Amino acid sequence: MSRHAMVTGAGSGIGEAISRQLHGEGYRVTLVGRRIEPLETLATSLGEGSQAVTGDVTNRPDITACFATAKERYGDIEILVNCAGIAPTAPFHRVDFADWQRTMDVNVNGVFHCTQLALENMLSAGWGRVVNIASVASLRGFPYVSGYCASKHAVLGITRAVALEVATQGITVNAICPGYVDTDIVREAIKEIVSKTGRTEADAMKHFTESNPQGRLIGAAEVASTVIWLCSDGAASVTGQAVAIDGGGTA
């Protein structure tokens, strides 16, 4: 029987790409998010071997129920991909604390809740893969996203600490740290820059590509392919790592 993978933030963007590749590789996939419509649309597209389950990663009782529902159909969760995340922007001196707290709740506490719940069964089984979708903002600072940077640094800290705790248990824990990824969110941000500044689309695009020595956005499929590798038996010795996918930007 194929392994059971859970992907949070599966309804769009990177999470959707990861879910599609996992399913394409033969994994049974539980798609998790707060809104059921995009999850059901994706599950319908994928077909047999996928299921949509709503869950709020910031709410422990809610995400606990989500895990229970997921396991009813496909059994224990053997692979967890923590992809749910948000990135509000503001100068640090104008950051609203509610936005700061929400960022920590989703990006950090969500990883905490889901990883704790997944590890219960992974430790019993003696096998597991946890992949945290972090960011190059885990490795360096960026202006106007202080909360996001702080949260992604925290995710990397969790990744490294937990990886060491479970290193002898057949479980690996890694973080993928992509640069700007070609998703609807980035495309909408480009449109907003054009609308508010009058800059051309090409000029606005440079804001996102100039930090990549390859001069381009990262493809969501590139992130997903790295997840597939980290979940494989061939990556059994890779743990506690921050895998940068940024065209050499952090070199």
C-alpha positions in Angstrom: 0.0 0.0 0.0 1.3 3.5 -0.9 2.3 5.9 1.9 -0.1 8.5 3.2 1.0 12.1 2.8 -0.7 15.2 4.2 -0.2 18.6 2.7 -1.4 21.8 4.5 -2.1 24.9 2.4 -2.9 22.5 -0.4 -5.5 24.5 -2.2 -3.3 26.7 -4.3 0.2 27.7 -5.3 3.1 25.6 -3.9 0.8 23.4 -1.9 -1.2 22.4 -4.9 1.9 21.7 -6.9 3.3 19.5 -4.1 0.0 17.7 -3.8 -0.1 17.0 -7.5 3.4 15.6 -7.7 2.9 13.4 -4.6 -0.2 12.0 -6.0 1.5 11.5 -9.4 4.2 9.5 -7.6 1.6 7.2 -6.2 1.2 8.6 -2.7 -2.3 8.8 -1.1 -2.7 12.5 -0.4 -4.8 14.4 2.2 -5.4 17.9 1.0 -5.7 20.3 4.0 -6.8 24.0 4.1 -9.4 26.3 5.5 -11.6 26.6 2.4 -13.2 23.4 1.1 -13.9 24.6 -2.4 -10.4 24.7 -3.8 -9.5 21.5 -2.0 -12.5 19.6 -3.4 -11.7 21.0 -6.9 -8.1 19.6 -6.6 -9.3 16.3 -5.2 -11.7 15.9 -8.1 -8.9 16.7 -10.5 -6.5 14.2 -8.9 -9.1 11.4 -8.5 -8.7 8.2 -6.5 -6.1 8.4 -3.8 -6.8 11.9 -2.7 -9.2 13.5 -0.2 -10.0 17.0 0.9 -10.3 17.8 4.6 -10.7 21.3 6.0 -8.6 22.3 9.0 -7.3 25.4 10.6 -3.6 24.8 11.5 -3.8 27.5 14.2 -6.5 25.8 16.1 -5.3 22.7 18.0 -8.8 21.0 18.4 -9.7 21.7 14.8 -6.5 20.4 13.3 -6.6 17.4 15.7 -10.0 16.6 14.3 -8.6 17.1 10.7 -5.9 14.5 11.4 -8.5 12.0 12.8 -10.6 12.4 9.7 -7.6 12.0 7.4 -6.6 8.8 9.2 -10.1 7.2 9.0 -9.7 6.8 5.3 -6.0 6.4 4.6 -4.5 5.4 7.9 -1.5 7.0 9.7 0.1 10.0 8.2 3.6 9.0 7.1 4.6 12.2 5.3 3.7 15.7 6.5 4.3 18.8 4.3 3.7 22.0 6.2 2.9 24.5 3.5 0.3 26.7 5.0 1.6 30.3 5.4 0.9 34.0 5.2 3.1 37.0 4.5 1.6 40.4 5.4 3.8 43.4 4.5 4.4 46.7 6.4 7.4 48.8 7.7 8.3 47.3 11.1 7.3 50.5 13.0 3.8 50.2 11.5 3.3 46.5 11.9 -0.1 45.8 13.6 0.4 43.4 16.5 -2.7 41.5 15.4 -1.0 40.9 12.0 2.2 39.9 13.7 0.4 37.4 16.0 -1.6 36.0 13.1 1.6 35.4 11.1 3.2 33.6 14.1 0.0 31.6 14.6 -0.1 30.3 11.0 3.6 30.1 10.1 5.0 28.9 13.4 2.2 27.5 15.6 0.7 25.7 12.6 4.0 23.8 12.1 4.1 23.1 15.8 0.6 21.6 16.0 0.8 19.6 12.8 4.3 18.2 13.4 3.5 17.2 17.0 0.3 15.3 15.8 2.1 13.6 12.9 5.1 12.5 15.0 2.9 10.5 17.3 2.4 7.8 14.6 5.8 8.3 12.9 7.6 7.5 16.1 5.5 4.4 16.6 6.0 3.2 13.0 9.8 4.0 13.0 9.5 5.9 9.7 8.4 9.4 8.7 9.1 12.4 6.6 8.4 16.0 7.7 9.0 18.7 5.1 8.5 22.3 6.1 8.1 24.8 3.3 10.1 27.7 4.7 11.7 30.4 2.6 15.0 32.2 1.9 13.6 34.5 4.5 14.6 31.7 6.9 18.2 32.4 6.0 18.4 36.2 5.6 16.4 39.3 6.2 14.0 41.1 3.8 12.5 44.6 4.4 8.8 45.1 5.1 8.2 41.5 6.0 9.7 41.4 9.5 7.0 39.1 10.9 7.4 36.7 8.0 11.2 36.6 8.4 10.9 36.0 12.1 8.4 33.2 11.6 10.4 31.5 8.9 13.6 31.7 11.0 11.5 30.0 13.7 10.4 27.3 11.3 14.1 26.5 10.5 14.9 26.4 14.2 12.1 23.9 14.8 13.2 21.9 11.8 16.8 21.5 13.0 15.9 20.8 16.7 13.2 18.2 15.9 15.5 16.5 13.2 18.1 15.9 15.9 15.5 14.6 18.4 14.2 11.9 16.0 17.4 11.2 14.0 17.6 7.6 15.2 13.9 6.9 14.7 13.8 6.6 10.9 12.3 10.1 10.6 13.7 13.0 8.7 12.8 16.6 9.1 13.8 19.2 6.6 13.0 22.7 5.4 12.8 23.8 1.8 13.7 27.5 1.4 12.6 28.8 -1.9 13.0 32.3 -3.3 10.1 34.1 -5.0 8.0 31.4 -6.6 5.8 31.9 -9.7 2.3 31.7 -8.0 -0.9 33.6 -8.3 0.1 35.6 -5.2 3.2 36.9 -6.8 1.5 37.6 -10.1 -1.2 39.6 -8.3 1.5 41.5 -6.4 3.1 42.4 -9.8 -0.2 43.7 -11.0 -0.6 45.7 -7.9 2.8 47.3 -8.3 1.9 48.2 -11.9 -1.4 49.7 -10.8 0.0 51.7 -7.9 3.3 52.9 -9.4 2.7 53.0 -13.1 5.8 50.9 -13.7 5.8 48.4 -16.5 5.0 44.7 -15.8 8.6 43.9 -16.8 10.0 46.5 -14.4 7.7 45.3 -11.6 8.8 41.7 -12.2 12.4 42.7 -11.6 11.5 43.4 -7.9 10.9 39.6 -7.6 13.6 38.3 -9.9 16.6 40.5 -9.1 17.5 38.5 -6.0 17.8 35.4 -8.1 21.1 35.2 -10.0 19.3 33.2 -12.7 17.0 36.2 -13.2 13.7 34.4 -12.9 11.0 33.2 -10.6 11.2 29.7 -9.1 8.7 27.2 -10.5 6.3 25.7 -8.0 7.0 22.3 -9.6 10.7 22.8 -8.7 9.8 23.0 -5.0 7.5 20.0 -5.4 10.2 17.9 -7.0 12.4 18.6 -4.0 9.7 17.4 -1.7 9.5 14.2 -3.7 13.2 13.6 -3.3 13.2 14.4 0.5 10.4 11.9 0.9 12.3 9.1 -0.9 14.4 6.4 0.7 17.3 7.8 -1.2 17.2 10.9 1.0 17.2 9.0 4.3 20.5 10.6 5.5 19.3 14.1 4.6 17.8 15.7 7.8 17.9 19.0 9.6 18.7 20.7 6.4 17.6 24.1 4.9 17.4 23.3 1.2 17.6 26.6 -0.7 15.9 26.8 -4.1 16.8 30.3 -5.2 18.9 30.2 -8.3 22.0 30.7 -6.2 20.8 33.8 -4.4 22.1 32.6 -1.0 25.4 31.3 -2.4 
